[in-house]
Amino acid sequence: MGTIGRDRRLLTREPRKVSQHMRRLRREVELSVKGRPTKADVARRANVSTATVSYVLNNSVGRTISAQTRAAVHSAAAELGYRPNLAARNLARGKSGVILYIVPRLAGGEMPMQVGTHMTTELARRGIMQVQLFETEQDDAVVDAINHLQPIAVTSLFPLGRKASGAVADAAIPHICVHTLPGLQDPQYSVGQMRVDHLVSRGHRNVAFAYSGDRRWRALGDYWIDGVRRAAHQRGLPEVAVKALTPDDSAKAVGELHAAGVTAVCAQSDEVAFVVLNGVRRAGLRCPDDLAVIGVDATALSPFSVPALTTVVFDREAIAEVALSAVLTELGLPDGSPADPRDIATLVIREST
């Protein structure tokens, strides 16, 4: 009713204003019907040619375009919410327009894939294609993808292997390593501190770190143990004991930790925590009375272990938003301002501690 009243009042005023108002309404209706605004829509709004819109938005060199015209184009694009299709732009320049997202070769639950999926969806809305690729033991798949897809950037949650890093450097393209971004506030330490502080609050001082016995997953343990050690040192705890476990030797390994006076174990993942719990049972011990266990990544099965596993859950969307902001900033897009630092992990306390 308010809009109708405003339009009626406007009809009683100057014909020129009425005409301008009706043209604006007609353009808005056309855009709402068509959906996503196009370059032609921006050209009509700025009263220039589509070629001029391309020159301005692509920062084309060798074109003499007045500051007034440039301002009009940018203003029209902002008013319409126009986002250039970067994939098409890069294809025209002989580049793929693809961003390569590397899913790490780590036992890290579903988080890397969920983060990558969120990023893929959001980038697609901006006309950018992201391809997810699983890292292999020898990094050959990543190297081949970089050489053949010719991506404009590479993103990953964790550092790449030696071969993949070399391929990125040779291609002279940016690598956005998510876990190092300021917006995540040092997850190595913050997660380690979260786990150690919880165990200390339960009366534990002799803490161990459990690695997977499969050396292919060692990199994830190397990542998380650093934060546990730093947090333990800050708390004045004894040196963190380290033990690698496999399902076959879990009882022996757990027994050795218990005999050494360890009362709590931080596992490199929920999967390794399940192996520790298996070892506790097979060694004839009780959790958490004899040995408390805490995981990380809040896998879907963590509430169903016996006892239910205390773990750390990550805000996948928050991580993806931080990564997305870094990618857009690297590509020089106007909405790519750095994301504000935010907490990305929460402790889920259950019966294992």
Disulfide bonds with the S-S distance in Angstrom:
none
